[in-house]
Amino acid sequence: MQTSLLWLKQDLRLDDNPALQAGLKSERLLPLYVIDPRTLSLGPMGTRRQGVHRTRLLLESLSALDDALRQRGSRLLVLQGEPERVIAQLVERLGVQEVLTHAEIAPEERALQRRVRDALGVVPLRECPGNGLLREAELPCPPEDLPHVFTRFRELCERRSRVFQPHAAPSALPALPDAALDLLQPLPTLAQLGLSEPSKVPASAFPFSGGEAAAQARLRDYLWNSQGVRQYKDTRNGLVGTEYSTKFSPWLANGCLSARRVVAELQRHESQYGRNDSTHWLWVELLWRDFFRWTLVRHGSALFKAGGLKGAARTPRNLDERFQHWCAGRTGMPFVDANMRELAATGFMSNRGRQVVASYLVHDLQQDWRHGAAWFEEHLLDYDPASNWGNWAYLAGVGNDPRQNRVFNVLRQAYQYDADARYVSLWMPELHTLPAHLRHTPFLLPARQLEAMRYPRLEQIPETWRPYLPVV
């Protein structure tokens, strides 16, 4: 009798899950998730690989997955420990003949996969496609020949249209191995994992729950009920609320939502309602996600080095109190501080905000971009190694970009995307006593007034900001 173990990681769904589909051929199948304590401890950059917000979303997603498995005659086993040890012990104890999982693309995750394979000995570890959009056979050329610039990658990918046909969730699953029933246990709490419970924040742009059902509900709403997708290109640079962007990214990152399912539904929407600039732009954004994934496959550990893909020698290496001020949302530049406070409080930040704060850290504060990327890694709900580190390298001028310096004028950005200071007002209560037209520039106020507000003073005003300063 074939007994298989399904090692789940960033694929916490039943819909369009290649590893799960492969497991349907087994007589017995044990779905397993291993919480690795190493991801919750401080790393060499002083940050965790996974912080409280993503862990909260993870636990919700695991609970939802267990419910869905129960409905199909199975269960989810969640254990804590180092996967290479936990999985090898389970395989021996339960007589497992094969371990199924999805393929990894990041260096540390690949190294872990190799350690698990080595620990299994003669028991095979079978790797199935991960949650990308284009499989290797569907690329316009071999991965090593892919263009370094996104525009060219996009042109090649769009030369022929593709129809995505994701596999629906199975209606039933193989039974668990009998001996696995005694191993089932309740999910750990955040406190048991050494993390505090995050506060509920009414202003959160991502108030949604973890899990496949929540992800599918959002997909249906955005593409079919509200049809927010039809205005996506116009609203995607918004800052406040749930509807300015798709909000798919946290579920894509932990695998509650299949990227191929999103595109299949998008194509179905376009066939019924027509294609417009906004529906096409969502496709472009999903291509960006795949572009970063294949960049990581191609370049590996180079993406995580100070010089990035270009081996640039002049990128800032500083790390001083200005970095701590940036993390805490206390730089003295309200638009930057508001975004950083939203991230710390909720685990989410708009795409526009991410570009602005990254540019400010690297180009205005002259700090090491890798520490900014590591801070995002700990705090973002939708952290994904390829997109996070790829975007940071891109903004730092060491990624796949023909331009060396992608510098944002932060004050101009503030007035362009938060003209009425609504966003800043939402996250910066100490500025509420100021007139709206001064909430982006409190550094122009007398020092005593700033001290009374308990807000730090920006010591140096860049010359490029001068044309955008109000008359006080």
Secondary structure, DSSP 8 states (H G I E B T S, - for coil): --EEEEEESS---STT-HHHHHHTTSSEEEEEEEE-GGGGSB-TTSSBSS-HHHHHHHHHHHHHHHHHHHTTT---EEEES-HHHHHHHHHHHHT--EEEEE---SHHHHHHHHHHHHHHTTS-EEEE--S-SS-GGGSSS-GGGS-SSHHHHHHHHTTS----------S---B--GGGGGG------TTTTT-------TT-S-----SHHHHHHHHHIIIIIS-GGGGHHHHTT--SSSSSS---HHHHHHTSS-HHHHHHHHHHHHHHH---HHHHHHHHHHHHHHHHHHHHHHHGGGGGSTTGGGT-S-S--B-SHHHHHHHHT-SS-HHHHHHHHHHHHHS---HHHHHHHHHIIIIIS-B-HHHHHHHHHHH-TT--HHHHHHHHHHHHT-SS-S-S-----HHHHHHHH-TT-HHHHHH-GGGTTS-GGGTT-GGGS-HHHHHHHT--------GGGGGG----
